[in-house]
Amino acid sequence: MKTLHIATRKSPLALWQSEHVAARLREAHPGLEVVLVPMSTRGDEVLDRSLAAIGGKGLFLKELESAMQRGEADCAVHSLKDVPMALEPGFALPAILVRADSADAFVSAAHATPMALPPGARVGTSSLRRQAQLRALRPDVQPLDVRGNVNTRLAKLDAGDYDAIVLACAGLQRLGLERRIRMRLDAPDWLPAPAQGAIAVECRDDDAGIAALLAALDDRDTRLCVEAERAMNRALDGSCHVPVAALARLEGERVTLHGLVGSAADGRLVRACGSDMADARERLGERVAGDLLAAGADRLLASI
Ligand SMILES: NCc1[nH]cc(CCC(=O)O)c1CC(=O)O
């Protein structure tokens, strides 16, 4: 086989994840040459506006997808939580790697937990999902935007711009920064982004040879869980643009899914939970989404 080219973003976390995929591919296919093709995306370059304002999650993928269409790359590595619920036509995700830590992390030098923050504390997170859950716990703290990669956000915390920030445990662990985690924010009380902690590999859907190579890295248990989470998110996307969080767990052949939608403005949260056989994971996701809407997620949207 020729050399496999992996398109990747250039942030330290993106490069770690792509090197990880490259190493797993070399193990799975001895003799296969794998190289990275690092590139910049609009989501990385435009840092002065919120992601929602410049076009959403898809911005991290577009340049990588164009490289695959031009034949400059065979596949691209993503954090699955940054991949839109509807993939661009012509692309597929043949590999979802075994999930790392899915939890969010509370990061602060001075304060051990969100409850220990002083009144009015400044907490850096641009994620409306994290802002809503923070305000539910501590209505008095001020969530403030912080864009940029993980290292940039930590540098802003260290410079005193914030009293604390919230990041994904998985990103900190991959970068060797696990010591920065003061407290894990665990499910079901605090829920992460759908598919947080899972790495996915994308390729063109007409490239059966590449898809077969990548499929060697696919982890069935992770896929079953993230498909339930993403089905829930997809079902809500049509009806509301509010922060969504979800986490599914597999026990035997049963998937249990916790979901919530929230308001970043006032910290109201609506929660739902359900469980079903793994085969019915997408219907489970849709059912939990329906329960969230029935429990008030629709009214929450109307009041925003
Ligand atoms: N939004 C950026 C992003 N995308 C994926 C991760 C973490 C790694 C993962 O979820 O697999 C992060 C950083 C963060 O949220 O702290």
Ligand as a Chemical Component Dictionary entry (heavy atoms), coordinates in Angstrom:
data_LIG
# 
_chem_comp.id                   LIG 
_chem_comp.type                 NON-POLYMER 
_chem_comp.pdbx_formal_charge   0 
_chem_comp.three_letter_code    LIG 
# 
loop_
_chem_comp_atom.comp_id 
_chem_comp_atom.atom_id 
_chem_comp_atom.alt_atom_id 
_chem_comp_atom.type_symbol 
_chem_comp_atom.charge 
_chem_comp_atom.model_Cartn_x 
_chem_comp_atom.model_Cartn_y 
_chem_comp_atom.model_Cartn_z 
_chem_comp_atom.pdbx_ordinal 
LIG N1  N1  N 0 -13.817 22.062 22.338 1  
LIG C1  C1  C 0 -12.459 21.670 22.054 2  
LIG C2  C2  C 0 -12.195 20.265 22.469 3  
LIG N2  N2  N 0 -12.577 19.232 21.690 4  
LIG C3  C3  C 0 -12.255 18.070 22.332 5  
LIG C4  C4  C 0 -11.654 18.386 23.532 6  
LIG C5  C5  C 0 -11.187 17.420 24.531 7  
LIG C6  C6  C 0 -10.912 16.025 24.055 8  
LIG C7  C7  C 0 -12.109 15.161 23.843 9  
LIG O1  O1  O 0 -13.257 15.483 24.206 10 
LIG O2  O2  O 0 -11.909 14.055 23.281 11 
LIG C8  C8  C 0 -11.590 19.785 23.631 12 
LIG C9  C9  C 0 -11.004 20.583 24.715 13 
LIG C10 C10 C 0 -11.921 20.815 25.887 14 
LIG O3  O3  O 0 -13.152 20.820 25.753 15 
LIG O4  O4  O 0 -11.397 21.038 26.991 16 
# 
loop_
_chem_comp_bond.comp_id 
_chem_comp_bond.atom_id_1 
_chem_comp_bond.atom_id_2 
_chem_comp_bond.value_order 
_chem_comp_bond.pdbx_ordinal 
LIG N1  C1  SING 1  
LIG C1  C2  SING 2  
LIG C2  N2  SING 3  
LIG C2  C8  DOUB 4  
LIG N2  C3  SING 5  
LIG C3  C4  DOUB 6  
LIG C4  C5  SING 7  
LIG C4  C8  SING 8  
LIG C5  C6  SING 9  
LIG C6  C7  SING 10 
LIG C7  O1  DOUB 11 
LIG C7  O2  SING 12 
LIG C8  C9  SING 13 
LIG C9  C10 SING 14 
LIG C10 O3  DOUB 15 
LIG C10 O4  SING 16 
# 
